[in-house]
Amino acid sequence: DIPIISAGMSGAGREFVSTIGGYNFIFSSPMKIPRLADDLDKMAQATGKEVATYALLHLVAAETDDKAWQMCNDIVEQADFAAIENMLVPAGLDTHQDGNIQQIRSSVEQGELAGGNPEEANMAFMGIPALIGSYETVARKIDDIASHPKVKGILFSWPEWVSGIRDFGEKIIPLLDCRKDWDVARDGGLRGGSF
């Protein structure tokens, strides 16, 4: 059995996963992730397909909430507006009103190319929501997402890859309730389960 992952948040994308796929890869605000996972599960109940959701998020973490938000604000202020305009061209051509393209459209607030809330969607982060805060704050946010039974994983990106992944491993993972009972023999290595 080869697991099929579909990157699509639209109704059509979730329908594909519920009938043919198995895993839905989404980038949506943490507030919307449970609703999308529940909706996918409801669709899959009609088809008998076992499904799960994986989320894509940016992670901006620092010693304090203020430092993390300053890092985030610096990224937004230094956004590459020419690149953002080029990314928005295909979004303007898409006739679908929901899903990934709508997420990108919603990240442009009142004509400001980087005006959206970074925790929901901001084009400085390619429309992908960010978890922002101290190591303790983002650990709580991750645990909130991980508490949903149909959310099976999160893929993160960081403003600075090497320091970001090091801080994640050393300063955030030890704080995660969802990892407290992690058994490498049962659940797999640091990468997780059988998938």
Z-matrix of the N, CA and C atoms (Angstrom, degrees):
N
C 1 1.458
C 2 1.519 1 108.87
N 3 1.311 2 117.45 1 122.57
C 4 1.459 3 121.97 2 178.29
C 5 1.520 4 107.81 3 -101.98
N 6 1.330 5 117.12 4 116.46
C 7 1.475 6 119.02 5 179.35
C 8 1.522 7 110.78 6 -64.08
N 9 1.312 8 116.57 7 136.84
C 10 1.462 9 121.85 8 178.17
C 11 1.514 10 107.99 9 -109.51
N 12 1.321 11 114.82 10 126.85
C 13 1.457 12 121.67 11 178.22
C 14 1.516 13 107.55 12 -111.36
N 15 1.313 14 116.10 13 131.00
C 16 1.459 15 121.01 14 177.90
C 17 1.525 16 108.88 15 -118.21
N 18 1.323 17 116.19 16 129.51
C 19 1.460 18 121.06 17 177.22
C 20 1.517 19 107.72 18 -94.01
N 21 1.309 20 116.22 19 91.06
C 22 1.451 21 119.50 20 -179.88
C 23 1.511 22 111.56 21 -163.69
N 24 1.341 23 115.29 22 128.24
C 25 1.464 24 119.84 23 179.82
C 26 1.521 25 112.36 24 -103.53
N 27 1.310 26 117.37 25 -9.38
C 28 1.458 27 119.43 26 -178.33
C 29 1.520 28 110.13 27 -68.25
N 30 1.327 29 115.53 28 166.46
C 31 1.459 30 119.85 29 176.27
C 32 1.512 31 110.87 30 -57.38
N 33 1.330 32 117.38 31 -42.63
C 34 1.463 33 121.08 32 179.00
C 35 1.521 34 111.14 33 -65.21
N 36 1.335 35 116.69 34 -37.67
C 37 1.456 36 120.11 35 178.93
C 38 1.515 37 111.96 36 -66.01
N 39 1.327 38 116.41 37 -42.62
C 40 1.470 39 119.93 38 178.73
C 41 1.523 40 110.50 39 -68.50
N 42 1.328 41 117.66 40 -35.56
C 43 1.466 42 120.52 41 177.46
C 44 1.528 43 110.48 42 -63.32
N 45 1.337 44 116.68 43 -40.08
C 46 1.464 45 120.68 44 177.06
C 47 1.526 46 110.43 45 -59.01
N 48 1.333 47 116.01 46 -47.50
C 49 1.467 48 119.80 47 -179.73
C 50 1.520 49 110.51 48 -62.73
N 51 1.322 50 117.82 49 -39.58
C 52 1.465 51 120.53 50 -176.25
C 53 1.524 52 112.80 51 -71.73
N 54 1.321 53 118.04 52 -16.30
C 55 1.464 54 119.98 53 -179.81
C 56 1.522 55 113.06 54 -111.60
N 57 1.340 56 117.38 55 -36.18
C 58 1.460 57 120.43 56 -174.01
C 59 1.523 58 111.94 57 -118.43
N 60 1.317 59 116.05 58 -38.96
C 61 1.465 60 120.25 59 -175.23
C 62 1.504 61 112.54 60 -81.53
N 63 1.301 62 115.13 61 -148.68
C 64 1.447 63 121.37 62 179.05
C 65 1.518 64 110.44 63 -163.06
N 66 1.333 65 115.59 64 -29.87
C 67 1.452 66 120.86 65 -177.93
C 68 1.516 67 109.36 66 -129.01
N 69 1.313 68 115.82 67 132.54
C 70 1.457 69 121.54 68 178.98
C 71 1.526 70 108.21 69 -106.88
N 72 1.326 71 116.78 70 122.99
C 73 1.452 72 123.49 71 -178.30
C 74 1.526 73 107.19 72 -104.08
N 75 1.335 74 116.66 73 114.39
C 76 1.465 75 120.01 74 -172.66
C 77 1.517 76 111.46 75 -127.38
N 78 1.324 77 115.64 76 153.94
C 79 1.458 78 120.04 77 166.62
C 80 1.517 79 107.13 78 -123.18
N 81 1.303 80 114.28 79 105.87
C 82 1.449 81 121.33 80 -176.86
C 83 1.521 82 108.21 81 -148.07
N 84 1.326 83 116.01 82 160.66
C 85 1.458 84 119.24 83 -178.58
C 86 1.521 85 109.84 84 -62.32
N 87 1.338 86 117.33 85 148.70
C 88 1.457 87 120.05 86 179.57
C 89 1.522 88 113.58 87 -54.09
N 90 1.333 89 117.94 88 -28.59
C 91 1.463 90 120.90 89 178.23
C 92 1.528 91 111.72 90 -68.49
N 93 1.341 92 117.34 91 -28.76
C 94 1.468 93 121.33 92 -176.61
C 95 1.529 94 113.16 93 -94.39
N 96 1.320 95 117.31 94 -18.89
C 97 1.467 96 120.17 95 -176.65
C 98 1.527 97 112.09 96 -56.62
N 99 1.350 98 120.07 97 -47.80
C 100 1.478 99 118.97 98 179.39
C 101 1.525 100 112.93 99 -60.14
N 102 1.325 101 117.86 100 -39.38
C 103 1.467 102 120.60 101 -179.99
C 104 1.521 103 110.71 102 -64.21
N 105 1.341 104 117.14 103 -43.49
C 106 1.462 105 120.14 104 178.90
C 107 1.525 106 111.22 105 -65.97
N 108 1.345 107 116.94 106 -38.77
C 109 1.470 108 120.00 107 178.09
C 110 1.532 109 110.87 108 -66.21
N 111 1.337 110 116.98 109 -41.78
C 112 1.462 111 120.59 110 177.88
C 113 1.521 112 111.57 111 -63.99
N 114 1.320 113 116.12 112 -42.11
C 115 1.465 114 120.39 113 -179.46
C 116 1.525 115 110.74 114 -64.10
N 117 1.330 116 116.66 115 -42.11
C 118 1.459 117 120.45 116 177.03
C 119 1.527 118 110.34 117 -62.07
N 120 1.331 119 116.73 118 -43.91
C 121 1.457 120 120.83 119 179.94
C 122 1.527 121 110.77 120 -62.18
N 123 1.326 122 116.75 121 -40.45
C 124 1.471 123 120.75 122 178.96
C 125 1.529 124 110.49 123 -63.25
N 126 1.334 125 116.63 124 -43.03
C 127 1.471 126 120.05 125 177.12
C 128 1.527 127 110.44 126 -61.65
N 129 1.342 128 116.18 127 -41.30
C 130 1.456 129 120.29 128 -176.65
C 131 1.522 130 112.04 129 -70.45
N 132 1.323 131 118.47 130 -26.81
C 133 1.462 132 120.24 131 177.33
C 134 1.523 133 110.77 132 -61.49
N 135 1.323 134 116.30 133 -31.91
C 136 1.464 135 120.11 134 179.29
C 137 1.527 136 111.88 135 -72.96
N 138 1.336 137 117.46 136 -25.05
C 139 1.466 138 120.69 137 -177.27
C 140 1.525 139 112.57 138 -103.68
N 141 1.347 140 116.83 139 -13.40
C 142 1.452 141 120.30 140 -177.82
C 143 1.518 142 113.78 141 79.75
N 144 1.318 143 117.11 142 10.25
C 145 1.465 144 122.06 143 -178.91
C 146 1.529 145 110.13 144 -85.20
N 147 1.320 146 117.26 145 137.72
C 148 1.465 147 122.07 146 174.91
C 149 1.527 148 107.82 147 -84.65
N 150 1.319 149 117.09 148 124.74
C 151 1.462 150 120.79 149 -175.15
C 152 1.526 151 110.73 150 -131.13
N 153 1.320 152 114.84 151 163.50
C 154 1.463 153 121.46 152 174.70
C 155 1.516 154 108.49 153 -155.19
N 156 1.325 155 115.38 154 161.38
C 157 1.453 156 121.61 155 -178.51
C 158 1.528 157 110.11 156 -114.65
N 159 1.324 158 115.02 157 138.51
C 160 1.464 159 122.73 158 171.71
C 161 1.522 160 106.83 159 -118.86
N 162 1.328 161 116.91 160 135.67
C 163 1.461 162 121.73 161 -176.85
C 164 1.523 163 110.42 162 -108.20
N 165 1.321 164 115.60 163 146.29
C 166 1.461 165 123.84 164 174.38
C 167 1.520 166 107.91 165 -110.96
N 168 1.318 167 117.00 166 123.73
C 169 1.461 168 122.10 167 -179.06
C 170 1.520 169 110.09 168 -142.04
N 171 1.318 170 116.58 169 151.08
C 172 1.463 171 121.10 170 167.16
C 173 1.516 172 107.20 171 -84.63
N 174 1.313 173 116.54 172 154.11
C 175 1.456 174 121.71 173 178.77
C 176 1.524 175 108.52 174 -129.45
N 177 1.320 176 115.72 175 115.14
C 178 1.463 177 121.95 176 177.46
C 179 1.520 178 106.43 177 -116.64
N 180 1.319 179 116.37 178 101.29
C 181 1.460 180 121.46 179 -174.74
C 182 1.520 181 110.26 180 -125.97
N 183 1.323 182 115.08 181 148.14
C 184 1.463 183 121.72 182 178.65
C 185 1.531 184 108.18 183 -152.50
N 186 1.328 185 115.63 184 -175.24
C 187 1.457 186 119.95 185 -178.00
C 188 1.525 187 112.24 186 -63.43
N 189 1.332 188 116.89 187 -33.08
C 190 1.467 189 120.79 188 -179.30
C 191 1.520 190 109.61 189 -132.09
N 192 1.327 191 115.85 190 161.97
C 193 1.464 192 120.36 191 175.56
C 194 1.526 193 110.40 192 -59.96
N 195 1.338 194 116.85 193 -43.20
C 196 1.470 195 120.38 194 -178.38
C 197 1.526 196 111.92 195 -60.57
N 198 1.327 197 117.21 196 -43.17
C 199 1.471 198 120.05 197 179.53
C 200 1.526 199 110.88 198 -64.70
N 201 1.325 200 116.56 199 -40.91
C 202 1.464 201 120.02 200 179.72
C 203 1.527 202 110.71 201 -64.30
N 204 1.328 203 116.98 202 -43.36
C 205 1.458 204 119.94 203 178.90
C 206 1.522 205 111.47 204 -67.17
N 207 1.317 206 117.91 205 -33.16
C 208 1.467 207 119.77 206 175.61
C 209 1.524 208 110.66 207 -65.28
N 210 1.342 209 116.35 208 -41.75
C 211 1.470 210 120.07 209 175.54
C 212 1.523 211 110.28 210 -58.73
N 213 1.324 212 115.69 211 -45.72
C 214 1.463 213 121.05 212 179.74
C 215 1.523 214 110.83 213 -61.23
N 216 1.321 215 116.94 214 -48.11
C 217 1.464 216 120.74 215 -179.14
C 218 1.517 217 111.34 216 -62.38
N 219 1.338 218 118.16 217 -36.17
C 220 1.462 219 121.10 218 176.97
C 221 1.524 220 110.70 219 -62.79
N 222 1.327 221 117.23 220 -41.27
C 223 1.468 222 121.45 221 178.29
C 224 1.523 223 110.25 222 -62.33
N 225 1.325 224 116.50 223 -45.16
C 226 1.473 225 120.34 224 -179.77
C 227 1.529 226 110.43 225 -63.27
N 228 1.329 227 117.17 226 -43.52
C 229 1.468 228 120.81 227 -178.77
C 230 1.526 229 112.09 228 -65.43
N 231 1.329 230 117.16 229 -28.47
C 232 1.464 231 121.28 230 -178.19
C 233 1.524 232 112.55 231 -99.68
N 234 1.313 233 117.30 232 18.59
C 235 1.463 234 121.42 233 -177.25
C 236 1.522 235 111.64 234 -58.29
N 237 1.319 236 115.07 235 146.74
C 238 1.468 237 122.33 236 177.50
C 239 1.531 238 107.78 237 -87.63
N 240 1.323 239 115.48 238 93.09
C 241 1.468 240 120.23 239 -173.04
C 242 1.522 241 112.96 240 -67.37
N 243 1.321 242 118.30 241 -31.56
C 244 1.466 243 119.96 242 176.64
C 245 1.528 244 109.96 243 -64.75
N 246 1.332 245 116.83 244 -41.66
C 247 1.465 246 120.38 245 178.21
C 248 1.530 247 110.62 246 -65.77
N 249 1.329 248 116.54 247 -40.02
C 250 1.464 249 120.23 248 179.07
C 251 1.529 250 110.26 249 -62.50
N 252 1.323 251 117.03 250 -44.90
C 253 1.467 252 119.82 251 178.48
C 254 1.523 253 111.05 252 -59.12
N 255 1.337 254 117.59 253 -40.20
C 256 1.462 255 120.78 254 178.51
C 257 1.524 256 111.67 255 -66.29
N 258 1.321 257 117.71 256 -34.92
C 259 1.468 258 120.84 257 178.22
C 260 1.524 259 111.35 258 -69.72
N 261 1.319 260 116.73 259 -30.64
C 262 1.458 261 120.26 260 -176.79
C 263 1.526 262 113.26 261 -77.85
N 264 1.331 263 117.91 262 -18.24
C 265 1.467 264 120.41 263 -179.00
C 266 1.531 265 111.43 264 -58.48
N 267 1.357 266 119.59 265 -53.08
C 268 1.467 267 117.65 266 178.54
C 269 1.522 268 113.04 267 -65.14
N 270 1.333 269 117.26 268 -29.71
C 271 1.464 270 119.43 269 177.84
C 272 1.518 271 110.55 270 -63.80
N 273 1.332 272 116.82 271 -33.56
C 274 1.455 273 120.49 272 177.92
C 275 1.517 274 113.41 273 -71.89
N 276 1.316 275 117.27 274 -21.77
C 277 1.466 276 121.59 275 -179.00
C 278 1.524 277 113.02 276 -87.92
N 279 1.310 278 117.10 277 -20.35
C 280 1.462 279 120.89 278 -176.33
C 281 1.523 280 110.26 279 -73.25
N 282 1.314 281 116.50 280 130.71
C 283 1.464 282 120.88 281 -178.39
C 284 1.530 283 112.78 282 -86.87
N 285 1.340 284 117.82 283 -12.74
C 286 1.464 285 120.56 284 178.59
C 287 1.523 286 109.59 285 -69.90
N 288 1.307 287 116.69 286 142.84
C 289 1.451 288 121.76 287 -177.10
C 290 1.520 289 113.09 288 -104.67
N 291 1.337 290 117.51 289 1.99
C 292 1.457 291 119.00 290 179.66
C 293 1.518 292 109.44 291 -133.95
N 294 1.304 293 116.50 292 178.59
C 295 1.448 294 121.56 293 175.36
C 296 1.519 295 114.44 294 84.63
N 297 1.340 296 114.92 295 -152.32
C 298 1.466 297 121.25 296 -174.49
C 299 1.524 298 112.93 297 -60.06
N 300 1.322 299 116.68 298 -43.24
C 301 1.460 300 119.70 299 -178.22
C 302 1.525 301 110.41 300 -64.15
N 303 1.321 302 117.56 301 -39.05
C 304 1.468 303 119.96 302 177.10
C 305 1.523 304 110.90 303 -64.60
N 306 1.320 305 117.07 304 -35.61
C 307 1.464 306 120.79 305 176.40
C 308 1.531 307 109.59 306 -60.89
N 309 1.324 308 116.59 307 -43.22
C 310 1.467 309 120.01 308 178.30
C 311 1.520 310 110.67 309 -66.66
N 312 1.327 311 116.32 310 -44.18
C 313 1.474 312 119.08 311 178.56
C 314 1.530 313 111.42 312 -59.41
N 315 1.326 314 117.20 313 -41.06
C 316 1.464 315 120.19 314 -175.75
C 317 1.522 316 112.03 315 -71.48
N 318 1.333 317 117.42 316 -15.55
C 319 1.459 318 119.87 317 -179.47
C 320 1.520 319 112.41 318 -77.28
N 321 1.318 320 116.31 319 -12.09
C 322 1.462 321 120.53 320 176.52
C 323 1.519 322 106.83 321 -99.90
N 324 1.318 323 115.22 322 109.55
C 325 1.456 324 120.73 323 -172.61
C 326 1.520 325 110.72 324 -102.17
N 327 1.324 326 116.66 325 118.17
C 328 1.458 327 123.24 326 176.41
C 329 1.523 328 111.95 327 51.15
N 330 1.340 329 115.98 328 43.30
C 331 1.452 330 120.26 329 176.20
C 332 1.515 331 114.78 330 82.01
N 333 1.330 332 118.26 331 -8.56
C 334 1.466 333 120.31 332 177.70
C 335 1.526 334 108.14 333 -83.00
N 336 1.324 335 116.83 334 120.01
C 337 1.458 336 120.64 335 -174.20
C 338 1.526 337 112.51 336 -63.58
N 339 1.310 338 118.14 337 -28.26
C 340 1.465 339 120.99 338 177.58
C 341 1.521 340 108.97 339 -124.70
N 342 1.339 341 116.23 340 42.16
C 343 1.456 342 120.34 341 -175.25
C 344 1.512 343 115.44 342 -96.53
N 345 1.330 344 117.86 343 -7.53
C 346 1.456 345 120.05 344 -176.96
C 347 1.520 346 112.73 345 -75.83
N 348 1.322 347 115.45 346 159.40
C 349 1.466 348 121.75 347 176.46
C 350 1.536 349 108.53 348 -66.26
N 351 1.341 350 118.92 349 120.36
C 352 1.465 351 120.31 350 -177.25
C 353 1.528 352 114.30 351 -59.43
N 354 1.347 353 117.97 352 -24.13
C 355 1.462 354 119.32 353 179.12
C 356 1.534 355 111.80 354 -81.31
N 357 1.325 356 116.78 355 -8.88
C 358 1.460 357 120.52 356 176.37
C 359 1.524 358 110.99 357 -112.99
N 360 1.321 359 116.89 358 -51.61
C 361 1.464 360 121.69 359 177.60
C 362 1.519 361 108.55 360 -177.36
N 363 1.313 362 116.30 361 126.67
C 364 1.459 363 121.97 362 176.16
C 365 1.521 364 106.89 363 -146.87
N 366 1.320 365 116.93 364 132.42
C 367 1.457 366 120.24 365 -175.75
C 368 1.523 367 113.20 366 -68.47
N 369 1.326 368 119.00 367 -15.11
C 370 1.468 369 119.60 368 171.53
C 371 1.526 370 109.70 369 -63.92
N 372 1.333 371 116.47 370 -21.99
C 373 1.464 372 123.58 371 176.31
C 374 1.526 373 110.46 372 -111.66
N 375 1.338 374 117.25 373 25.52
C 376 1.463 375 123.90 374 179.24
C 377 1.524 376 112.37 375 60.09
N 378 1.324 377 117.51 376 26.76
C 379 1.459 378 121.31 377 178.88
C 380 1.519 379 113.48 378 79.55
N 381 1.325 380 116.83 379 1.26
C 382 1.461 381 121.39 380 -179.17
C 383 1.527 382 108.31 381 -89.66
N 384 1.326 383 118.87 382 126.65
C 385 1.462 384 120.68 383 -179.36
C 386 1.527 385 112.33 384 -60.66
N 387 1.320 386 115.06 385 152.66
C 388 1.462 387 121.36 386 179.33
C 389 1.523 388 110.29 387 -118.47
N 390 1.317 389 115.54 388 140.69
C 391 1.458 390 120.94 389 166.83
C 392 1.519 391 105.65 390 -91.33
N 393 1.329 392 116.91 391 123.49
C 394 1.458 393 121.52 392 -172.26
C 395 1.519 394 109.13 393 -126.60
N 396 1.338 395 117.04 394 133.77
C 397 1.450 396 119.89 395 175.14
C 398 1.508 397 112.60 396 154.01
N 399 1.315 398 114.50 397 -174.12
C 400 1.456 399 121.08 398 175.78
C 401 1.526 400 108.62 399 -65.85
N 402 1.321 401 115.97 400 168.75
C 403 1.460 402 119.54 401 178.71
C 404 1.530 403 110.55 402 -58.40
N 405 1.329 404 116.17 403 -39.25
C 406 1.468 405 120.42 404 178.75
C 407 1.519 406 111.27 405 -67.29
N 408 1.331 407 116.53 406 -41.55
C 409 1.469 408 120.81 407 -179.27
C 410 1.520 409 110.91 408 -64.11
N 411 1.334 410 117.47 409 -47.52
C 412 1.463 411 118.64 410 -178.11
C 413 1.527 412 110.86 411 -69.68
N 414 1.332 413 118.23 412 -30.57
C 415 1.466 414 119.73 413 175.83
C 416 1.525 415 110.06 414 -61.92
N 417 1.333 416 116.80 415 -42.46
C 418 1.479 417 119.92 416 177.26
C 419 1.527 418 110.64 417 -63.20
N 420 1.328 419 116.81 418 -41.43
C 421 1.473 420 120.15 419 179.90
C 422 1.531 421 110.91 420 -64.65
N 423 1.330 422 116.65 421 -40.33
C 424 1.467 423 120.01 422 177.79
C 425 1.529 424 110.03 423 -64.83
N 426 1.331 425 116.99 424 -43.88
C 427 1.462 426 119.89 425 178.64
C 428 1.528 427 111.33 426 -61.29
N 429 1.323 428 117.75 427 -37.26
C 430 1.468 429 120.40 428 176.81
C 431 1.525 430 110.44 429 -59.83
N 432 1.321 431 116.88 430 -45.74
C 433 1.469 432 120.83 431 179.88
C 434 1.527 433 109.84 432 -66.26
N 435 1.333 434 116.21 433 -44.83
C 436 1.470 435 121.11 434 -176.51
C 437 1.522 436 112.80 435 -67.51
N 438 1.316 437 118.12 436 -17.28
C 439 1.463 438 120.30 437 -179.17
C 440 1.522 439 112.56 438 -71.21
N 441 1.322 440 117.84 439 -15.52
C 442 1.462 441 120.06 440 179.43
C 443 1.529 442 108.97 441 -78.68
N 444 1.323 443 118.59 442 126.92
C 445 1.467 444 120.38 443 -173.82
C 446 1.525 445 114.89 444 -65.06
N 447 1.313 446 118.67 445 -22.69
C 448 1.463 447 120.55 446 -178.81
C 449 1.527 448 113.24 447 -97.44
N 450 1.326 449 117.20 448 0.48
C 451 1.468 450 120.74 449 172.81
C 452 1.518 451 106.49 450 -95.48
N 453 1.325 452 116.31 451 110.45
C 454 1.463 453 121.08 452 -172.10
C 455 1.520 454 113.93 453 -99.08
N 456 1.331 455 117.54 454 -9.40
C 457 1.453 456 117.87 455 179.55
C 458 1.514 457 111.68 456 -177.10
N 459 1.327 458 114.11 457 165.56
C 460 1.461 459 121.65 458 177.94
C 461 1.522 460 107.76 459 -133.93
N 462 1.319 461 115.92 460 133.80
C 463 1.456 462 122.18 461 172.87
C 464 1.521 463 106.94 462 -102.84
N 465 1.329 464 116.70 463 128.77
C 466 1.457 465 120.79 464 -178.70
C 467 1.520 466 111.15 465 -112.72
N 468 1.324 467 115.17 466 152.73
C 469 1.458 468 122.04 467 163.77
C 470 1.519 469 106.74 468 -126.80
N 471 1.320 470 115.57 469 155.51
C 472 1.463 471 121.50 470 -175.07
C 473 1.518 472 109.86 471 -126.72
N 474 1.347 473 117.64 472 153.37
C 475 1.466 474 120.13 473 175.85
C 476 1.533 475 111.55 474 -59.46
N 477 1.312 476 116.63 475 -39.21
C 478 1.466 477 122.76 476 175.17
C 479 1.523 478 106.75 477 -125.33
N 480 1.330 479 117.34 478 113.44
C 481 1.450 480 121.40 479 -169.84
C 482 1.528 481 112.88 480 -61.18
N 483 1.326 482 118.78 481 -53.72
C 484 1.460 483 120.90 482 -171.83
C 485 1.529 484 111.26 483 -64.20
N 486 1.322 485 117.55 484 -51.74
C 487 1.465 486 119.20 485 -179.97
C 488 1.525 487 110.94 486 -68.85
N 489 1.327 488 117.59 487 -33.93
C 490 1.461 489 120.84 488 179.77
C 491 1.515 490 112.64 489 -63.94
N 492 1.319 491 116.12 490 -46.79
C 493 1.464 492 118.54 491 -178.51
C 494 1.530 493 110.62 492 -72.18
N 495 1.335 494 117.31 493 -32.70
C 496 1.469 495 119.83 494 176.53
C 497 1.533 496 109.92 495 -65.34
N 498 1.343 497 116.69 496 -47.07
C 499 1.468 498 119.70 497 178.49
C 500 1.520 499 111.23 498 -62.26
N 501 1.332 500 116.71 499 -37.70
C 502 1.459 501 120.14 500 178.30
C 503 1.532 502 110.46 501 -60.28
N 504 1.321 503 115.63 502 -48.54
C 505 1.460 504 119.91 503 -178.16
C 506 1.517 505 113.75 504 -68.18
N 507 1.322 506 116.15 505 -39.28
C 508 1.463 507 119.68 506 -173.96
C 509 1.522 508 113.63 507 -90.81
N 510 1.335 509 118.04 508 -31.51
C 511 1.459 510 120.24 509 -170.51
C 512 1.521 511 114.79 510 -115.17
N 513 1.329 512 118.12 511 -18.17
C 514 1.470 513 120.18 512 -177.58
C 515 1.528 514 111.32 513 -108.30
N 516 1.330 515 117.86 514 -49.65
C 517 1.468 516 119.79 515 -178.60
C 518 1.530 517 111.99 516 -53.18
N 519 1.340 518 120.10 517 -42.86
C 520 1.469 519 118.31 518 179.04
C 521 1.531 520 114.12 519 -62.50
N 522 1.333 521 117.97 520 -19.36
C 523 1.462 522 121.77 521 -179.75
C 524 1.530 523 113.30 522 -89.74
N 525 1.320 524 117.44 523 -9.90
C 526 1.461 525 121.59 524 -173.06
C 527 1.527 526 111.79 525 -78.70
N 528 1.322 527 116.01 526 121.63
C 529 1.467 528 120.37 527 173.93
C 530 1.524 529 110.54 528 -63.84
N 531 1.325 530 117.27 529 -34.40
C 532 1.462 531 120.52 530 -177.54
C 533 1.526 532 112.40 531 -67.98
N 534 1.339 533 117.84 532 -11.60
C 535 1.464 534 120.90 533 178.41
C 536 1.529 535 113.09 534 -110.40
N 537 1.330 536 117.91 535 0.82
C 538 1.467 537 120.74 536 -174.18
C 539 1.529 538 112.25 537 -61.90
N 540 1.318 539 118.35 538 -39.21
C 541 1.461 540 121.31 539 -178.32
C 542 1.522 541 111.98 540 -101.93
N 543 1.325 542 116.86 541 24.37
C 544 1.465 543 121.25 542 -177.10
C 545 1.521 544 109.70 543 -67.04
N 546 1.308 545 115.34 544 127.21
C 547 1.459 546 121.79 545 178.26
C 548 1.519 547 107.55 546 -116.15
N 549 1.336 548 116.76 547 115.81
C 550 1.460 549 120.75 548 -175.80
C 551 1.523 550 111.03 549 -60.51
N 552 1.334 551 118.22 550 -40.23
C 553 1.467 552 121.19 551 -179.95
C 554 1.528 553 111.24 552 -63.87
N 555 1.318 554 116.60 553 -38.55
C 556 1.469 555 121.76 554 -177.74
C 557 1.526 556 112.14 555 -85.30
N 558 1.340 557 115.89 556 -43.59
C 559 1.466 558 120.66 557 -169.76
C 560 1.518 559 113.84 558 -102.37
N 561 1.305 560 118.29 559 -5.23
C 562 1.445 561 120.91 560 -178.29
C 563 1.517 562 111.20 561 96.72
N 564 1.319 563 115.06 562 176.89
C 565 1.460 564 120.69 563 -179.76
C 566 1.504 565 111.46 564 -70.26
N 567 1.303 566 116.19 565 -157.97
C 568 1.462 567 120.31 566 -178.05
C 569 1.523 568 111.37 567 -60.08
N 570 1.343 569 117.54 568 -24.36
C 571 1.459 570 120.91 569 -178.51
C 572 1.518 571 112.75 570 -76.97
N 573 1.321 572 118.35 571 -15.30
C 574 1.458 573 118.99 572 176.94
C 575 1.506 574 113.80 573 110.61
N 576 1.315 575 115.87 574 -155.71
C 577 1.455 576 123.33 575 -168.44
C 578 1.509 577 115.70 576 -72.12
N 579 1.304 578 115.85 577 -154.01
C 580 1.457 579 122.71 578 -170.98
C 581 1.511 580 113.06 579 -70.39
N 582 1.336 581 117.10 580 -11.66
C 583 1.464 582 119.30 581 -175.35
C 584 1.502 583 110.30 582 -86.72
